[in-house]
Amino acid sequence: MLQGIIAGWIFILFMAALFVDENLRHAIPSAFGVLLAVVVVTIPIWAPIVLDNKHKREKAKKQVVEIEVFK
């Protein structure tokens, strides 16, 4: 999912830079650099949230299985 979001933002930024002015080809590497910086900064924030949610779902599934077995 994260790869799709990143690819989508890269595509949007490329198209926006070319749509504004074709002479703004230097904006594409700049936009990519900003996007890369945002991704590098936010991954440490998002990774624990995503992993914690996955752990909670697995734990809930185990509890449901244990309840069914216990009955």
C-alpha positions as CSV (number, residue, x, y, z in Angstrom):
1,M,0.0,0.0,0.0
2,L,2.8,2.4,0.9
3,Q,4.5,1.8,-2.4
4,G,1.3,2.7,-4.3
5,I,1.0,5.9,-2.3
6,I,4.6,6.9,-3.0
7,A,4.3,6.0,-6.7
8,G,1.1,8.1,-6.9
9,W,2.7,11.1,-5.3
10,I,5.7,10.9,-7.6
11,F,3.5,10.7,-10.6
12,I,1.3,13.6,-9.5
13,L,4.4,15.7,-8.7
14,F,6.0,14.9,-12.1
15,M,2.8,15.8,-14.0
16,A,2.3,19.0,-12.0
17,A,5.8,20.1,-12.7
18,L,5.5,19.5,-16.4
19,F,2.0,21.0,-16.6
20,V,3.0,24.3,-14.9
21,D,5.8,24.9,-17.4
22,E,7.8,22.6,-19.5
23,N,10.9,24.6,-18.7
24,L,10.6,23.5,-15.0
25,R,12.4,20.3,-15.6
26,H,14.6,21.1,-12.6
27,A,11.5,21.0,-10.5
28,I,11.1,17.2,-11.0
29,P,14.3,16.3,-9.1
30,S,13.5,18.9,-6.5
31,A,10.0,17.5,-6.0
32,F,11.4,13.9,-5.9
33,G,14.0,15.1,-3.3
34,V,11.3,16.6,-1.1
35,L,9.1,13.5,-1.5
36,L,12.0,11.3,-0.5
37,A,12.7,13.4,2.5
38,V,9.1,13.3,3.6
39,V,9.1,9.5,3.2
40,V,12.3,9.1,5.1
41,V,11.0,11.2,8.0
42,T,7.6,9.6,8.2
43,I,8.5,6.0,7.9
44,P,9.7,5.8,11.5
45,I,6.4,7.3,12.6
46,W,4.2,5.0,10.4
47,A,6.0,1.7,10.8
48,P,5.3,1.2,14.5
49,I,1.6,2.2,14.0
50,V,1.2,-0.3,11.1
51,L,3.1,-3.1,12.9
52,D,1.2,-2.5,16.2
53,N,-2.2,-2.7,14.3
54,K,-1.1,-5.9,12.7
55,H,-0.1,-7.4,16.1
56,K,-3.5,-6.3,17.6
57,R,-5.4,-8.0,14.8
58,E,-3.5,-11.3,15.2
59,K,-4.0,-11.1,19.0
60,A,-7.7,-10.6,18.5
61,K,-7.9,-13.6,16.1
62,K,-6.1,-15.8,18.6
63,Q,-8.6,-14.8,21.3
64,V,-11.5,-15.6,19.1
65,V,-10.0,-19.0,18.3
66,E,-9.4,-19.7,22.0
67,I,-13.0,-18.8,22.9
68,E,-14.4,-21.1,20.3
69,V,-12.1,-24.0,21.4
70,F,-13.0,-23.4,25.0
71,K,-16.7,-23.7,24.4
